[in-house]
Amino acid sequence: MNSNLQARGNAIYPDTTTDLTQAIGKLVTFTAGVPSVNGSTTVPAVGIVLDAANFATGGGNSVTHNNAIGILGALPGPVRALVSAASVALSLGDTVQQAADGTLTKDLGLGNARVVVGVCTDENGGNPGDLCEFTLFTPAIRI
């Protein structure tokens, strides 16, 4: 059943303001509606860069950005995200937290202030620097 109040059919935000071509698979936050790579391990991210592209317009003198940002906690299924270079190898079922560069790292567990954002659902797990499959949920601040 459709509702007149439903704004769109998915939780993927189309952004044209920022060059995110080097941020595919990284978590982002928004400031005044402009996305940037999340730089915190303790401030919850809002979304993840699913796709990004730049293309020249007006004879190559200007650049238009074409980004797809998935909103955390509202995506219908798993997505690929970048595993932190500082993370240990991940296995299917490992929970992950935000790293300070927008990537994901294995959850450090109790006693560590962190933001947990998902579960590794990649059958083969993932190694540092890999794009790996995760099921992402609404970020949860844990200590």
CORLIN-V48481 format. One record per run of one state. SS is the DSSP state (alpha for helix, beta for strand, coil for the rest). FROM is the first residue (numbers start at 1). TO is the last residue. If there is no record, write none. Layout:
ss = (SS,SS)
from = (FROM,FROM)
to = (TO,TO)
This chain:
ss = (coil,beta,coil,beta,coil,beta,coil,beta,coil,beta,coil,beta,coil,beta,coil,beta,coil,beta,coil,beta,coil,beta,coil,beta,coil)
from = (1,12,16,27,32,34,38,47,58,62,72,79,84,90,91,95,99,104,107,114,121,126,127,131,143)
to = (11,15,26,31,33,37,46,57,61,71,78,83,89,90,94,98,103,106,113,120,125,126,130,142,143)
